[in-house]
Every structure is written in structure tokens, then in C-alpha cells.
């Protein structure tokens, strides 16, 4: 399943798009107290957004197994 996820991320957030987008994404803040939800992978989120725009679906209908 991990290979399928990586393939989807590579398809919807290819290297050239990621190279442009990555510097624009803020660094995650440190949480010294811990807790809370784990931050999703930035590139997976970018891939999900690109998929959503292309497919025209809502955020809730994204395949969670592929985009987290």
C-alpha cells in the first residue's frame, strides 16, 4: 500500500511542482508540551489539493487511504 501512496503523491505532486511549493510552506512549529494531532505530510497534502482541483470533488470525498 505504501507504494501506491508514493505513486499517487508522485503523480499529483511531481518533483517540479514540489520544488516550487516547498519553499512556500511554513516550517511546523515545535510542540514542547506534546499531544495534539500529528501533522500530515506536506507533499501528500499538496497532492491531495491538486487531485481535488483536477477531480472537482470535495475535501471529505478524498480517498483517505491515498492522501491521509
N, CA, C, O and CB atoms as a CASP TS submission, in Angstrom:
PFRMAT TS
TARGET T0000
AUTHOR 0000-0000-0000
METHOD Language model
MODEL 1
PARENT N/A
ATOM      1  N   UNK     1       0.825  -1.199   0.000  1.00  0.00           N
ATOM      2  CA  UNK     1       0.000   0.000   0.000  1.00  0.00           C
ATOM      3  C   UNK     1       0.863   1.254   0.000  1.00  0.00           C
ATOM      4  O   UNK     1       0.488   2.270  -0.585  1.00  0.00           O
ATOM      5  CB  UNK     1      -0.935   0.003   1.205  1.00  0.00           C
ATOM      6  N   UNK     2       2.016   1.184   0.654  1.00  0.00           N
ATOM      7  CA  UNK     2       2.901   2.351   0.708  1.00  0.00           C
ATOM      8  C   UNK     2       3.362   2.750  -0.690  1.00  0.00           C
ATOM      9  O   UNK     2       3.516   3.937  -0.978  1.00  0.00           O
ATOM     10  CB  UNK     2       4.117   2.062   1.602  1.00  0.00           C
ATOM     11  N   UNK     3       3.583   1.761  -1.563  1.00  0.00           N
ATOM     12  CA  UNK     3       4.000   2.071  -2.930  1.00  0.00           C
ATOM     13  C   UNK     3       2.895   2.804  -3.686  1.00  0.00           C
ATOM     14  O   UNK     3       3.171   3.704  -4.478  1.00  0.00           O
ATOM     15  CB  UNK     3       4.387   0.788  -3.675  1.00  0.00           C
ATOM     16  N   UNK     4       1.646   2.417  -3.441  1.00  0.00           N
ATOM     17  CA  UNK     4       0.514   3.076  -4.100  1.00  0.00           C
ATOM     18  C   UNK     4       0.425   4.529  -3.649  1.00  0.00           C
ATOM     19  O   UNK     4       0.189   5.426  -4.458  1.00  0.00           O
ATOM     20  CB  UNK     4      -0.813   2.332  -3.795  1.00  0.00           C
ATOM     21  N   UNK     5       0.613   4.752  -2.360  1.00  0.00           N
ATOM     22  CA  UNK     5       0.568   6.116  -1.825  1.00  0.00           C
ATOM     23  C   UNK     5       1.688   6.954  -2.435  1.00  0.00           C
ATOM     24  O   UNK     5       1.454   8.082  -2.868  1.00  0.00           O
ATOM     25  CB  UNK     5       0.682   6.106  -0.279  1.00  0.00           C
ATOM     26  N   UNK     6       2.877   6.419  -2.470  1.00  0.00           N
ATOM     27  CA  UNK     6       4.006   7.151  -3.059  1.00  0.00           C
ATOM     28  C   UNK     6       3.760   7.452  -4.537  1.00  0.00           C
ATOM     29  O   UNK     6       4.095   8.535  -5.017  1.00  0.00           O
ATOM     30  CB  UNK     6       5.306   6.348  -2.897  1.00  0.00           C
ATOM     31  N   UNK     7       3.172   6.488  -5.260  1.00  0.00           N
ATOM     32  CA  UNK     7       2.862   6.719  -6.676  1.00  0.00           C
ATOM     33  C   UNK     7       1.846   7.843  -6.846  1.00  0.00           C
ATOM     34  O   UNK     7       1.974   8.670  -7.749  1.00  0.00           O
ATOM     35  CB  UNK     7       2.331   5.434  -7.323  1.00  0.00           C
ATOM     36  N   UNK     8       0.828   7.872  -5.969  1.00  0.00           N
ATOM     37  CA  UNK     8      -0.174   8.932  -6.049  1.00  0.00           C
ATOM     38  C   UNK     8       0.449  10.297  -5.749  1.00  0.00           C
ATOM     39  O   UNK     8       0.143  11.291  -6.408  1.00  0.00           O
ATOM     40  CB  UNK     8      -1.330   8.650  -5.075  1.00  0.00           C
ATOM     41  N   UNK     9       1.316  10.329  -4.757  1.00  0.00           N
ATOM     42  CA  UNK     9       1.975  11.594  -4.418  1.00  0.00           C
ATOM     43  C   UNK     9       2.862  12.047  -5.568  1.00  0.00           C
ATOM     44  O   UNK     9       2.878  13.232  -5.902  1.00  0.00           O
ATOM     45  CB  UNK     9       2.807  11.449  -3.123  1.00  0.00           C
ATOM     46  N   UNK    10       3.598  11.129  -6.176  1.00  0.00           N
ATOM     47  CA  UNK    10       4.450  11.474  -7.314  1.00  0.00           C
ATOM     48  C   UNK    10       3.628  11.926  -8.517  1.00  0.00           C
ATOM     49  O   UNK    10       4.063  12.786  -9.283  1.00  0.00           O
ATOM     50  CB  UNK    10       5.322  10.283  -7.700  1.00  0.00           C
ATOM     51  N   UNK    11       2.439  11.347  -8.682  1.00  0.00           N
ATOM     52  CA  UNK    11       1.581  11.713  -9.806  1.00  0.00           C
ATOM     53  C   UNK    11       1.000  13.107  -9.628  1.00  0.00           C
ATOM     54  O   UNK    11       1.031  13.915 -10.557  1.00  0.00           O
ATOM     55  CB  UNK    11       0.457  10.699  -9.967  1.00  0.00           C
ATOM     56  N   UNK    12       0.471  13.395  -8.447  1.00  0.00           N
ATOM     57  CA  UNK    12      -0.250  14.644  -8.221  1.00  0.00           C
ATOM     58  C   UNK    12       0.625  15.769  -7.691  1.00  0.00           C
ATOM     59  O   UNK    12       0.226  16.931  -7.762  1.00  0.00           O
ATOM     60  CB  UNK    12      -1.371  14.407  -7.269  1.00  0.00           C
ATOM     61  N   UNK    13       1.807  15.462  -7.162  1.00  0.00           N
ATOM     62  CA  UNK    13       2.754  16.491  -6.717  1.00  0.00           C
ATOM     63  C   UNK    13       4.140  16.105  -7.226  1.00  0.00           C
ATOM     64  O   UNK    13       5.011  15.731  -6.440  1.00  0.00           O
ATOM     65  CB  UNK    13       2.748  16.644  -5.143  1.00  0.00           C
ATOM     66  N   UNK    14       4.346  16.195  -8.551  1.00  0.00           N
ATOM     67  CA  UNK    14       5.649  15.804  -9.111  1.00  0.00           C
ATOM     68  C   UNK    14       6.773  16.695  -8.613  1.00  0.00           C
ATOM     69  O   UNK    14       6.533  17.745  -8.017  1.00  0.00           O
ATOM     70  CB  UNK    14       5.603  15.846 -10.631  1.00  0.00           C
ATOM     71  N   UNK    15       7.993  16.268  -8.862  1.00  0.00           N
ATOM     72  CA  UNK    15       9.182  16.965  -8.351  1.00  0.00           C
ATOM     73  C   UNK    15       9.205  18.454  -8.705  1.00  0.00           C
ATOM     74  O   UNK    15       9.550  19.286  -7.865  1.00  0.00           O
ATOM     75  CB  UNK    15      10.433  16.303  -8.892  1.00  0.00           C
ATOM     76  N   UNK    16       8.837  18.792  -9.947  1.00  0.00           N
ATOM     77  CA  UNK    16       8.908  20.204 -10.337  1.00  0.00           C
ATOM     78  C   UNK    16       7.878  21.054  -9.589  1.00  0.00           C
ATOM     79  O   UNK    16       8.182  22.186  -9.213  1.00  0.00           O
ATOM     80  CB  UNK    16       8.697  20.344 -11.845  1.00  0.00           C
ATOM     81  N   UNK    17       6.677  20.537  -9.366  1.00  0.00           N
ATOM     82  CA  UNK    17       5.675  21.255  -8.574  1.00  0.00           C
ATOM     83  C   UNK    17       6.107  21.352  -7.119  1.00  0.00           C
ATOM     84  O   UNK    17       5.958  22.401  -6.491  1.00  0.00           O
ATOM     85  CB  UNK    17       4.308  20.561  -8.675  1.00  0.00           C
ATOM     86  N   UNK    18       6.640  20.262  -6.583  1.00  0.00           N
ATOM     87  CA  UNK    18       7.093  20.249  -5.185  1.00  0.00           C
ATOM     88  C   UNK    18       8.240  21.233  -4.985  1.00  0.00           C
ATOM     89  O   UNK    18       8.306  21.894  -3.949  1.00  0.00           O
ATOM     90  CB  UNK    18       7.533  18.828  -4.767  1.00  0.00           C
ATOM     91  N   UNK    19       9.141  21.342  -5.954  1.00  0.00           N
ATOM     92  CA  UNK    19      10.272  22.273  -5.843  1.00  0.00           C
ATOM     93  C   UNK    19       9.796  23.721  -5.757  1.00  0.00           C
ATOM     94  O   UNK    19      10.428  24.542  -5.093  1.00  0.00           O
ATOM     95  CB  UNK    19      11.219  22.107  -7.038  1.00  0.00           C
ATOM     96  N   UNK    20       8.693  24.037  -6.420  1.00  0.00           N
ATOM     97  CA  UNK    20       8.143  25.394  -6.366  1.00  0.00           C
ATOM     98  C   UNK    20       7.375  25.609  -5.061  1.00  0.00           C
ATOM     99  O   UNK    20       7.494  26.666  -4.441  1.00  0.00           O
ATOM    100  CB  UNK    20       7.221  25.654  -7.580  1.00  0.00           C
ATOM    101  N   UNK    21       6.596  24.624  -4.645  1.00  0.00           N
ATOM    102  CA  UNK    21       5.703  24.774  -3.489  1.00  0.00           C
ATOM    103  C   UNK    21       6.419  24.657  -2.143  1.00  0.00           C
ATOM    104  O   UNK    21       6.052  25.346  -1.191  1.00  0.00           O
ATOM    105  CB  UNK    21       4.611  23.739  -3.559  1.00  0.00           C
ATOM    106  N   UNK    22       7.420  23.806  -2.051  1.00  0.00           N
ATOM    107  CA  UNK    22       8.057  23.530  -0.755  1.00  0.00           C
ATOM    108  C   UNK    22       8.577  24.780  -0.048  1.00  0.00           C
ATOM    109  O   UNK    22       8.360  24.908   1.157  1.00  0.00           O
ATOM    110  CB  UNK    22       9.195  22.567  -0.949  1.00  0.00           C
ATOM    111  N   UNK    23       9.248  25.706  -0.725  1.00  0.00           N
ATOM    112  CA  UNK    23       9.731  26.902  -0.007  1.00  0.00           C
ATOM    113  C   UNK    23       8.602  27.796   0.520  1.00  0.00           C
ATOM    114  O   UNK    23       8.835  28.623   1.401  1.00  0.00           O
ATOM    115  CB  UNK    23      10.621  27.719  -0.923  1.00  0.00           C
ATOM    116  N   UNK    24       7.397  27.640  -0.003  1.00  0.00           N
ATOM    117  CA  UNK    24       6.271  28.473   0.416  1.00  0.00           C
ATOM    118  C   UNK    24       5.553  27.931   1.646  1.00  0.00           C
ATOM    119  O   UNK    24       4.751  28.639   2.255  1.00  0.00           O
ATOM    120  CB  UNK    24       5.291  28.609  -0.715  1.00  0.00           C
ATOM    121  N   UNK    25       5.830  26.688   2.016  1.00  0.00           N
ATOM    122  CA  UNK    25       5.151  26.048   3.139  1.00  0.00           C
ATOM    123  C   UNK    25       5.918  26.357   4.423  1.00  0.00           C
ATOM    124  O   UNK    25       7.120  26.102   4.498  1.00  0.00           O
ATOM    125  CB  UNK    25       5.032  24.506   2.918  1.00  0.00           C
ATOM    126  N   UNK    26       5.241  26.902   5.431  1.00  0.00           N
ATOM    127  CA  UNK    26       5.942  27.236   6.677  1.00  0.00           C
ATOM    128  C   UNK    26       6.418  25.978   7.410  1.00  0.00           C
ATOM    129  O   UNK    26       5.816  24.910   7.300  1.00  0.00           O
ATOM    130  CB  UNK    26       5.025  28.060   7.597  1.00  0.00           C
ATOM    131  N   UNK    27       7.496  26.131   8.146  1.00  0.00           N
ATOM    132  CA  UNK    27       8.043  25.035   8.944  1.00  0.00           C
ATOM    133  C   UNK    27       7.088  24.767  10.107  1.00  0.00           C
ATOM    134  O   UNK    27       6.545  25.696  10.705  1.00  0.00           O
ATOM    135  CB  UNK    27       9.488  25.373   9.465  1.00  0.00           C
ATOM    136  N   UNK    28       6.895  23.506  10.413  1.00  0.00           N
ATOM    137  CA  UNK    28       5.998  23.143  11.517  1.00  0.00           C
ATOM    138  C   UNK    28       6.571  23.634  12.837  1.00  0.00           C
ATOM    139  O   UNK    28       7.762  23.483  13.110  1.00  0.00           O
ATOM    140  CB  UNK    28       5.774  21.612  11.565  1.00  0.00           C
ATOM    141  N   UNK    29       5.711  24.218  13.645  1.00  0.00           N
ATOM    142  CA  UNK    29       6.139  24.705  14.958  1.00  0.00           C
ATOM    143  C   UNK    29       6.379  23.533  15.902  1.00  0.00           C
ATOM    144  O   UNK    29       5.656  22.538  15.864  1.00  0.00           O
ATOM    145  CB  UNK    29       5.087  25.667  15.553  1.00  0.00           C
ATOM    146  N   UNK    30       7.392  23.657  16.744  1.00  0.00           N
ATOM    147  CA  UNK    30       7.670  22.627  17.751  1.00  0.00           C
ATOM    148  C   UNK    30       6.606  22.694  18.833  1.00  0.00           C
ATOM    149  O   UNK    30       6.186  23.780  19.234  1.00  0.00           O
ATOM    150  CB  UNK    30       9.092  22.805  18.365  1.00  0.00           C
ATOM    151  N   UNK    31       6.177  21.543  19.300  1.00  0.00           N
ATOM    152  CA  UNK    31       5.182  21.479  20.358  1.00  0.00           C
ATOM    153  C   UNK    31       5.833  20.865  21.591  1.00  0.00           C
ATOM    154  O   UNK    31       5.787  19.648  21.771  1.00  0.00           O
ATOM    155  CB  UNK    31       3.933  20.657  19.911  1.00  0.00           C
ATOM    156  N   UNK    32       6.444  21.697  22.450  1.00  0.00           N
ATOM    157  CA  UNK    32       7.170  21.152  23.602  1.00  0.00           C
ATOM    158  C   UNK    32       6.265  20.407  24.588  1.00  0.00           C
ATOM    159  O   UNK    32       6.737  19.543  25.328  1.00  0.00           O
ATOM    160  CB  UNK    32       7.884  22.270  24.326  1.00  0.00           C
ATOM    161  N   UNK    33       4.970  20.735  24.603  1.00  0.00           N
ATOM    162  CA  UNK    33       4.085  20.053  25.527  1.00  0.00           C
ATOM    163  C   UNK    33       3.587  18.723  24.956  1.00  0.00           C
ATOM    164  O   UNK    33       3.019  17.909  25.684  1.00  0.00           O
ATOM    165  CB  UNK    33       2.908  20.947  25.874  1.00  0.00           C
ATOM    166  N   UNK    34       3.798  18.501  23.652  1.00  0.00           N
ATOM    167  CA  UNK    34       3.349  17.260  23.022  1.00  0.00           C
ATOM    168  C   UNK    34       1.844  17.261  22.808  1.00  0.00           C
ATOM    169  O   UNK    34       1.178  18.285  22.961  1.00  0.00           O
ATOM    170  CB  UNK    34       3.752  16.059  23.868  1.00  0.00           C
ATOM    171  N   UNK    35       1.332  16.117  22.458  1.00  0.00           N
ATOM    172  CA  UNK    35      -0.101  15.975  22.253  1.00  0.00           C
ATOM    173  C   UNK    35      -0.569  16.541  20.929  1.00  0.00           C
ATOM    174  O   UNK    35       0.234  16.980  20.105  1.00  0.00           O
ATOM    175  CB  UNK    35      -0.838  16.639  23.363  1.00  0.00           C
ATOM    176  N   UNK    36      -1.856  16.525  20.738  1.00  0.00           N
ATOM    177  CA  UNK    36      -2.432  17.033  19.503  1.00  0.00           C
ATOM    178  C   UNK    36      -2.336  16.017  18.380  1.00  0.00           C
ATOM    179  O   UNK    36      -1.802  14.922  18.555  1.00  0.00           O
ATOM    180  CB  UNK    36      -1.748  18.316  19.097  1.00  0.00           C
ATOM    181  N   UNK    37      -2.864  16.397  17.221  1.00  0.00           N
ATOM    182  CA  UNK    37      -2.822  15.518  16.057  1.00  0.00           C
ATOM    183  C   UNK    37      -1.466  15.649  15.365  1.00  0.00           C
ATOM    184  O   UNK    37      -0.880  16.730  15.309  1.00  0.00           O
ATOM    185  CB  UNK    37      -3.975  15.850  15.072  1.00  0.00           C
ATOM    186  N   UNK    38      -0.993  14.544  14.851  1.00  0.00           N
ATOM    187  CA  UNK    38       0.251  14.554  14.087  1.00  0.00           C
ATOM    188  C   UNK    38       0.026  15.297  12.777  1.00  0.00           C
ATOM    189  O   UNK    38      -1.001  15.110  12.126  1.00  0.00           O
ATOM    190  CB  UNK    38       0.757  13.108  13.822  1.00  0.00           C
ATOM    191  N   UNK    39       0.969  16.127  12.392  1.00  0.00           N
ATOM    192  CA  UNK    39       0.869  16.897  11.163  1.00  0.00           C
ATOM    193  C   UNK    39       0.968  15.966   9.960  1.00  0.00           C
ATOM    194  O   UNK    39       1.812  15.071   9.927  1.00  0.00           O
ATOM    195  CB  UNK    39       1.965  17.978  11.105  1.00  0.00           C
ATOM    196  N   UNK    40       0.110  16.181   8.984  1.00  0.00           N
ATOM    197  CA  UNK    40       0.141  15.386   7.758  1.00  0.00           C
ATOM    198  C   UNK    40       1.367  15.775   6.932  1.00  0.00           C
ATOM    199  O   UNK    40       1.882  16.887   7.052  1.00  0.00           O
ATOM    200  CB  UNK    40      -1.165  15.586   6.933  1.00  0.00           C
ATOM    201  N   UNK    41       1.816  14.866   6.115  1.00  0.00           N
ATOM    202  CA  UNK    41       2.950  15.116   5.234  1.00  0.00           C
ATOM    203  C   UNK    41       2.595  16.246   4.261  1.00  0.00           C
ATOM    204  O   UNK    41       1.566  16.188   3.588  1.00  0.00           O
ATOM    205  CB  UNK    41       3.348  13.821   4.459  1.00  0.00           C
ATOM    206  N   UNK    42       3.443  17.266   4.190  1.00  0.00           N
ATOM    207  CA  UNK    42       3.173  18.436   3.371  1.00  0.00           C
ATOM    208  C   UNK    42       2.996  18.084   1.893  1.00  0.00           C
ATOM    209  O   UNK    42       2.114  18.622   1.224  1.00  0.00           O
ATOM    210  CB  UNK    42       4.290  19.439   3.528  1.00  0.00           C
ATOM    211  N   UNK    43       3.826  17.193   1.396  1.00  0.00           N
ATOM    212  CA  UNK    43       3.725  16.833  -0.023  1.00  0.00           C
ATOM    213  C   UNK    43       2.453  16.039  -0.300  1.00  0.00           C
ATOM    214  O   UNK    43       1.863  16.177  -1.371  1.00  0.00           O
ATOM    215  CB  UNK    43       4.953  16.022  -0.458  1.00  0.00           C
ATOM    216  N   UNK    44       2.025  15.212   0.648  1.00  0.00           N
ATOM    217  CA  UNK    44       0.773  14.476   0.496  1.00  0.00           C
ATOM    218  C   UNK    44      -0.413  15.436   0.477  1.00  0.00           C
ATOM    219  O   UNK    44      -1.368  15.227  -0.270  1.00  0.00           O
ATOM    220  CB  UNK    44       0.611  13.448   1.628  1.00  0.00           C
ATOM    221  N   UNK    45      -0.356  16.483   1.292  1.00  0.00           N
ATOM    222  CA  UNK    45      -1.429  17.482   1.305  1.00  0.00           C
ATOM    223  C   UNK    45      -1.454  18.227  -0.030  1.00  0.00           C
ATOM    224  O   UNK    45      -2.530  18.468  -0.577  1.00  0.00           O
ATOM    225  CB  UNK    45      -1.243  18.483   2.485  1.00  0.00           C
ATOM    226  N   UNK    46      -0.298  18.590  -0.556  1.00  0.00           N
ATOM    227  CA  UNK    46      -0.230  19.252  -1.854  1.00  0.00           C
ATOM    228  C   UNK    46      -0.809  18.346  -2.939  1.00  0.00           C
ATOM    229  O   UNK    46      -1.548  18.812  -3.806  1.00  0.00           O
ATOM    230  CB  UNK    46       1.225  19.637  -2.193  1.00  0.00           C
ATOM    231  N   UNK    47      -0.480  17.067  -2.895  1.00  0.00           N
ATOM    232  CA  UNK    47      -1.018  16.112  -3.864  1.00  0.00           C
ATOM    233  C   UNK    47      -2.537  16.016  -3.740  1.00  0.00           C
ATOM    234  O   UNK    47      -3.239  15.944  -4.748  1.00  0.00           O
ATOM    235  CB  UNK    47      -0.380  14.725  -3.666  1.00  0.00           C
ATOM    236  N   UNK    48      -3.044  16.015  -2.514  1.00  0.00           N
ATOM    237  CA  UNK    48      -4.488  15.947  -2.300  1.00  0.00           C
ATOM    238  C   UNK    48      -5.182  17.186  -2.859  1.00  0.00           C
ATOM    239  O   UNK    48      -6.256  17.084  -3.452  1.00  0.00           O
ATOM    240  CB  UNK    48      -4.800  15.795  -0.806  1.00  0.00           C
ATOM    241  N   UNK    49      -4.575  18.347  -2.673  1.00  0.00           N
ATOM    242  CA  UNK    49      -5.156  19.588  -3.202  1.00  0.00           C
ATOM    243  C   UNK    49      -5.164  19.556  -4.723  1.00  0.00           C
ATOM    244  O   UNK    49      -6.162  19.923  -5.342  1.00  0.00           O
ATOM    245  CB  UNK    49      -4.373  20.824  -2.696  1.00  0.00           C
ATOM    246  N   UNK    50      -4.076  19.125  -5.329  1.00  0.00           N
ATOM    247  CA  UNK    50      -4.012  19.044  -6.789  1.00  0.00           C
ATOM    248  C   UNK    50      -5.037  18.050  -7.320  1.00  0.00           C
ATOM    249  O   UNK    50      -5.685  18.309  -8.334  1.00  0.00           O
ATOM    250  CB  UNK    50      -2.600  18.643  -7.245  1.00  0.00           C
ATOM    251  N   UNK    51      -5.188  16.916  -6.642  1.00  0.00           N
ATOM    252  CA  UNK    51      -6.179  15.918  -7.034  1.00  0.00           C
ATOM    253  C   UNK    51      -7.581  16.497  -6.931  1.00  0.00           C
ATOM    254  O   UNK    51      -8.404  16.316  -7.828  1.00  0.00           O
ATOM    255  CB  UNK    51      -6.057  14.657  -6.163  1.00  0.00           C
ATOM    256  N   UNK    52      -7.845  17.190  -5.839  1.00  0.00           N
ATOM    257  CA  UNK    52      -9.157  17.764  -5.591  1.00  0.00           C
ATOM    258  C   UNK    52      -9.522  18.784  -6.672  1.00  0.00           C
ATOM    259  O   UNK    52     -10.655  18.804  -7.154  1.00  0.00           O
ATOM    260  CB  UNK    52      -9.196  18.418  -4.208  1.00  0.00           C
ATOM    261  N   UNK    53      -8.578  19.615  -7.043  1.00  0.00           N
ATOM    262  CA  UNK    53      -8.826  20.623  -8.073  1.00  0.00           C
ATOM    263  C   UNK    53      -9.102  19.951  -9.415  1.00  0.00           C
ATOM    264  O   UNK    53     -10.015  20.352 -10.135  1.00  0.00           O
ATOM    265  CB  UNK    53      -7.626  21.588  -8.192  1.00  0.00           C
ATOM    266  N   UNK    54      -8.325  18.943  -9.749  1.00  0.00           N
ATOM    267  CA  UNK    54      -8.495  18.260 -11.030  1.00  0.00           C
ATOM    268  C   UNK    54      -9.795  17.453 -11.073  1.00  0.00           C
ATOM    269  O   UNK    54     -10.509  17.484 -12.074  1.00  0.00           O
ATOM    270  CB  UNK    54      -7.303  17.342 -11.298  1.00  0.00           C
ATOM    271  N   UNK    55     -10.102  16.737  -9.997  1.00  0.00           N
ATOM    272  CA  UNK    55     -11.268  15.858  -9.972  1.00  0.00           C
ATOM    273  C   UNK    55     -12.560  16.623  -9.684  1.00  0.00           C
ATOM    274  O   UNK    55     -13.647  16.156 -10.024  1.00  0.00           O
ATOM    275  CB  UNK    55     -11.073  14.769  -8.934  1.00  0.00           C
ATOM    276  N   UNK    56     -12.444  17.783  -9.065  1.00  0.00           N
ATOM    277  CA  UNK    56     -13.619  18.570  -8.742  1.00  0.00           C
ATOM    278  C   UNK    56     -14.430  17.985  -7.595  1.00  0.00           C
ATOM    279  O   UNK    56     -15.632  18.230  -7.498  1.00  0.00           O
ATOM    280  CB  UNK    56     -14.485  18.698  -9.952  1.00  0.00           C
ATOM    281  N   UNK    57     -13.788  17.219  -6.730  1.00  0.00           N
ATOM    282  CA  UNK    57     -14.511  16.618  -5.608  1.00  0.00           C
ATOM    283  C   UNK    57     -14.323  17.460  -4.348  1.00  0.00           C
ATOM    284  O   UNK    57     -13.494  18.369  -4.313  1.00  0.00           O
ATOM    285  CB  UNK    57     -14.032  15.167  -5.362  1.00  0.00           C
ATOM    286  N   UNK    58     -15.097  17.149  -3.329  1.00  0.00           N
ATOM    287  CA  UNK    58     -14.966  17.867  -2.066  1.00  0.00           C
ATOM    288  C   UNK    58     -13.856  17.237  -1.228  1.00  0.00           C
ATOM    289  O   UNK    58     -13.458  16.096  -1.466  1.00  0.00           O
ATOM    290  CB  UNK    58     -16.306  17.864  -1.289  1.00  0.00           C
ATOM    291  N   UNK    59     -13.366  17.983  -0.256  1.00  0.00           N
ATOM    292  CA  UNK    59     -12.276  17.522   0.605  1.00  0.00           C
ATOM    293  C   UNK    59     -12.648  16.228   1.319  1.00  0.00           C
ATOM    294  O   UNK    59     -11.808  15.338   1.461  1.00  0.00           O
ATOM    295  CB  UNK    59     -11.915  18.600   1.630  1.00  0.00           C
ATOM    296  N   UNK    60     -13.888  16.112   1.768  1.00  0.00           N
ATOM    297  CA  UNK    60     -14.337  14.930   2.515  1.00  0.00           C
ATOM    298  C   UNK    60     -14.405  13.669   1.647  1.00  0.00           C
ATOM    299  O   UNK    60     -14.404  12.556   2.174  1.00  0.00           O
ATOM    300  CB  UNK    60     -15.702  15.198   3.125  1.00  0.00           C
ATOM    301  N   UNK    61     -14.462  13.833   0.342  1.00  0.00           N
ATOM    302  CA  UNK    61     -14.553  12.663  -0.558  1.00  0.00           C
ATOM    303  C   UNK    61     -13.200  12.202  -1.065  1.00  0.00           C
ATOM    304  O   UNK    61     -13.133  11.288  -1.887  1.00  0.00           O
ATOM    305  CB  UNK    61     -15.439  12.984  -1.741  1.00  0.00           C
ATOM    306  N   UNK    62     -12.122  12.813  -0.597  1.00  0.00           N
ATOM    307  CA  UNK    62     -10.792  12.371  -1.000  1.00  0.00           C
ATOM    308  C   UNK    62     -10.538  10.966  -0.477  1.00  0.00           C
ATOM    309  O   UNK    62     -10.967  10.646   0.632  1.00  0.00           O
ATOM    310  CB  UNK    62      -9.709  13.345  -0.488  1.00  0.00           C
ATOM    311  N   UNK    63      -9.860  10.124  -1.229  1.00  0.00           N
ATOM    312  CA  UNK    63      -9.537   8.796  -0.726  1.00  0.00           C
ATOM    313  C   UNK    63      -8.500   8.884   0.412  1.00  0.00           C
ATOM    314  O   UNK    63      -7.319   9.124   0.164  1.00  0.00           O
ATOM    315  CB  UNK    63      -9.006   7.904  -1.875  1.00  0.00           C
ATOM    316  N   UNK    64      -8.944   8.693   1.630  1.00  0.00           N
ATOM    317  CA  UNK    64      -8.072   8.839   2.810  1.00  0.00           C
ATOM    318  C   UNK    64      -6.904   7.871   2.760  1.00  0.00           C
ATOM    319  O   UNK    64      -5.814   8.200   3.229  1.00  0.00           O
ATOM    320  CB  UNK    64      -8.870   8.616   4.098  1.00  0.00           C
ATOM    321  N   UNK    65      -7.104   6.692   2.207  1.00  0.00           N
ATOM    322  CA  UNK    65      -6.019   5.700   2.151  1.00  0.00           C
ATOM    323  C   UNK    65      -4.871   6.197   1.283  1.00  0.00           C
ATOM    324  O   UNK    65      -3.722   5.810   1.494  1.00  0.00           O
ATOM    325  CB  UNK    65      -6.541   4.357   1.611  1.00  0.00           C
ATOM    326  N   UNK    66      -5.173   7.050   0.309  1.00  0.00           N
ATOM    327  CA  UNK    66      -4.123   7.533  -0.584  1.00  0.00           C
ATOM    328  C   UNK    66      -3.519   8.850  -0.146  1.00  0.00           C
ATOM    329  O   UNK    66      -2.329   9.081  -0.360  1.00  0.00           O
ATOM    330  CB  UNK    66      -4.660   7.679  -1.964  1.00  0.00           C
ATOM    331  N   UNK    67      -4.309   9.717   0.463  1.00  0.00           N
ATOM    332  CA  UNK    67      -3.806  11.043   0.800  1.00  0.00           C
ATOM    333  C   UNK    67      -3.725  11.313   2.302  1.00  0.00           C
ATOM    334  O   UNK    67      -3.237  12.371   2.700  1.00  0.00           O
ATOM    335  CB  UNK    67      -4.673  12.074   0.162  1.00  0.00           C
ATOM    336  N   UNK    68      -4.177  10.414   3.126  1.00  0.00           N
ATOM    337  CA  UNK    68      -4.077  10.596   4.570  1.00  0.00           C
ATOM    338  C   UNK    68      -5.177  11.438   5.145  1.00  0.00           C
ATOM    339  O   UNK    68      -5.209  11.668   6.354  1.00  0.00           O
ATOM    340  CB  UNK    68      -2.779  11.203   4.914  1.00  0.00           C
TER
END
